[in-house]
């Protein structure tokens, strides 16, 4: 069974942009679109809504009006709407578990409202078992035009980034886009590498050739699986987040990974994903990996 694309909406401008992005993605994937709105009962005397059932009807009617333009724009797309009572984090994480991808709105750096920035969005990203895509309010369908790349961050060995690369290549193939794979590296402390790693690095001719070979090795199976997807390789010394952002100016999507593990203090999305999510101008996909 093909899992739906799921969009979380809250009525904000950025969540409506995320809804439009999710609808286009569902059409490309040939799957259904599920729209989820999380609400919690509270008296709304100013709106004349003072009982639970009336408030739920009011919320559902409001969200239905927000979804209607998407239904009209994509008449062949199957769209379902779920208005679910509960805390936003738990509701969205549960919705993501049954989705191919969860799409949320993002206000970016320094705005403590909306789904993304702040504890709610970061918890959803950190706890979701599925990829989460964050979309800015200014996103438009034209931003997915031919010539705009899918930029993806790669690190470690082939297995470390397999899920992230799979998402990037599948998305590029569905859009007829190119992939730009980015691997950042830094000069390590003298004891950072094992003797075996140091030997391999020496055989490769130094740190940068070693990193280029590591990127090429990680990309090899995906080049073979998606031979029609053009691929550019970018290896640069520097902070991974900063290097990704430096090449993402013309991208239609940036794909980053996060460890699918929990620390003693709860879910974390990692410094690279955190920086890219907050500062990239285009949509960002955060893909959990083992």
Secondary structure, DSSP 8 states (H G I E B T S, - for coil): ---EEEEE--SSHHHHHHHHHHHHHHHHHT--EEEEEEE----BGGGTB-SHHHHHHHHHHHHHHHHHHHHHH-TTS-EEEEEEES-HHHHHHHHHHTEEEEEEEE--TT---SSSSSHHHHHHHHH-SS-EEEEETT--GGGG-TT--EEEE--SSTTTTHHHHHHHHHHHHHHT--EEEEEEE----TTSS-HHHHHHHHHHTSHHHHHHHHHHHHHHHHHHHTTTS-EEEEEEES-HHHHHHHH-TT-SEEEEEEES-EETTEE---HHHHHHHHH-SSEEEEEEE-
